[in-house]
Amino acid sequence: MIARAPFRFSVKRYDAMIDAGIFGENDAVELIRGEIVSKMPIGDRHAACVRRLNEYLVQRIGARAMFGIQDPIVFPDSEPEPDVSVLQRRENFYADSKPRPDDVLLLIEVADASLAFDREEKLPLYAQSKIAEYWIVNLCDDLIEVYRDPAGEEYRSQTIVRRGDSLTLLALPDVTIAVSDILP
């Protein structure tokens, strides 16, 4: 029997495929550790939560940061598209390049059907890439998982917050967010 290994794509090759029109804006794929993977379909509750996060964070943070909604972030072997990214401001709005880990203040994944993938695949990727703060808005259990202090492929700090609790952003400690305002 011949052992088979998946073909690994570089970020450069993946981006070239997008530029060539092989993948379009509406193709639900992302590059994770060199593999092109299908993204889960987005349901109504998931979409509502992403819109809620976008509006709420823009109101609370304003012009001190930039926001991405399902926009790519470039890692050495991956180009995930987190549901929400809070980024360092750039005058050119990242027109010359996609954001990289050093640009990220916070990544958020809204999870229902994607919960296992967001924990088992994206969490180690984000930790390894030194994303300082990662939230999983866990719609299945009606809570938010907050991960901070990356070390290797794990986070040393893991906190669960529920309705009635509030959150403070690590990068913007004066910004407090009520969990009830995020969960749909």
Order of alpha helices (4+ residues) and beta strands (2+ residues): alpha-beta-beta-alpha-beta-beta-beta-alpha-beta-beta-beta-beta-beta-alpha
